[in-house]
Amino acid sequence: MLRLSGARPGPTLWLPDDRPIAYSLGGRDGLIVASHGLAGRLSPRELDAVLAHERAHLRGRHHLLTGCAETLGRVLRFVPLMRELPGAVRLLVELAADRAAAAGHGPETVRSALLSIHAAGGGDTALRLRWLARHASRPARFPERVRAIAGGALALFAAPVLTVGLMFTAGLVSCW
């Protein structure tokens, strides 16, 4: 009944693994996969924040966005901006899920869980931690669904539109 109402996307499958694992599988029914090692390493509040992060991926259809970005990146690999699109979209959906989790559990809880899972804190993790510190506590101006749709559309269409514009400009300049 909860799934039909849309109140709670997907069940959680718990893996008997000592490593801290958490990810979601998109699709019609959606599924969150987590490990006992994750539950053992995090406090109950941190674990709830991580699961909220994964539910945000399912609610926001982030798997569809990243799949479209991967496809565009492979098909239009000859365009430099399109080669960068998959990585950029992956980072943006992680930031969106972090923000959703922080809205319900507080940015410090999400930061703490992220640090516990990714102890090194390099690369995208460091960027996510900085972003959480600066932006997660600000109140949202628009509903989450509107932001998700607008952000997804922008992420998918910005690079192709910019590429077409640059090609058009290059064509005009070369004809001159």
N, C-alpha and C positions, 0 to 999 in steps of 0.2 A: 504494500500500500504506500509506503514511504517513497519507493522508487517511482510509482505512478504519479504521485503528487509533485515530484521534482524536488522534494525537500532534502533528499540525501542521495547524491549520485554514487552509485556503486558500493559493493561490499569491500571488505578488506581481507585479503588472503595473507595469513601469517606463515612465513617460512621458518623452518627450524635451522637457522643459520646464526652463527655467532657474530658475523660481520654486521655493521649498521647499514641496512638496506631499506630504501623507501623509493618507490616510483609508482606511477600510475599508467595504466593501459587504457587508451581512449577507445572509442567505439560506441555502439548503441547502448550497451549496458555499462561500460566502464568498470574498471577494477583497480583497486589500490593494492599494491604488493608491499609488504613490510616484513621485517625479520624480527625474531626474538632478540637478536643482538642489539637492534635499534631500541627496542623497549627496555632492555637492560641498561643501556648506556645513557638514556635520557630520563629526565624527571617526568612525571605524569603531565605537567603543563607543557613541557617541551615536546613530548610525544603528541599531545593534542594539536600543537601548533604545526608539527610536521604533517600530520594527517590532514589538517585544514589546508595546508599548502597543496597537498596532492589533490584534495577535493576541488580546490580552486582551478587546478589544471583541467579536471574533468568538466566542471561547470562552464569554464571559459572556452571549451573546445580547443585547448591549446595544441592538442595532438594534430588536429586538422590544420591549424595554422602552420605548425612546423613541417607537416607533410607537404603542404602547398609550397612553402619556401624551399624545401629540399628539392622538390620537382623543378621549380623555376630555376634554382641554382644549378642544377645539372643540365637542364635543357638549354639554358642561355649562359653556359659556362664561359663563352667567349666574351661576354660583357663583364668587365671587372666588378661593377657594383652587384651584379647578380651572383657572382662567386661568393661575395661576402654576406648575401642575404640570409642564408640558413643560420649562420652563427649569430647574426644580429637578432633574428627572430627568436632563436632559442634563449638568448640572454633576456630579451624583452618579456617573454612568457614567464621566465623564472622570476623576474622582478615583479611582474603582475601577481603571480602566486604568492610571493613573499609579502607583498602589500596586503593582499586579502587575508593571509594568515595573521599579519601584524594587526589588522583592524579588529580581529576577534580575540587575539591572545597577547597583544602588546609587542612592540618592536624589539624590546630587549629579550623576550622569550624566544622569538624567532632567531635573533642574532645568537643567542646562547646555544640553541639547538643546531644552528648552522655551524658554529664553531666546534661543537662536540662531534658532529658528523665529519666535517672537513677540517681536521686539526691544522693542516698546513695553511689554509686560508689564502692560497695563491690564485692568480688569474681571475676568472669570473667570480669566484667566491669572495675575494677581496673587494671587488666592485659591488657585489650584492650587499656585503656588510656595510660598506660606506654609504650605499644608497639607502639602506634601511635606517642608518643613523641619521641621515638628513631628511628623508622624505616620508617615512612610514607613519610618523606621528601626526602629520598634517591631515586635517579633515578633508574628505573627498568633496569636490564641488559637483560632480555628476554621479548618477547611479552607476554601480559596477557594470551592469549590462551595457549601458551606453558607452562607457569607457572601453570595454572589451571589444565591442563592435567597431568603434572608431579606431582604436589602436590596431586591431587586426587588419582593417581596411587600409590604414596608412602603411602598415608594415608590408602588406602584399603589393600595394600599388605605387608606393613612392618610388622605389627603384626602377620599375619599368617606365613610369611616366618621366622620370628624370633622364633615363637612358634615351628614350624617344626624343625628348627635348634637346639633349646634347647632340644626337645624330642629326636632327633637323637643323640645328644651329651650325654644325660642322658642314652640312650640305650647302647651306646658304653662303657660308664663308668661302667654301671651295669654289662656288660658282661665280663669285665676285671677281 
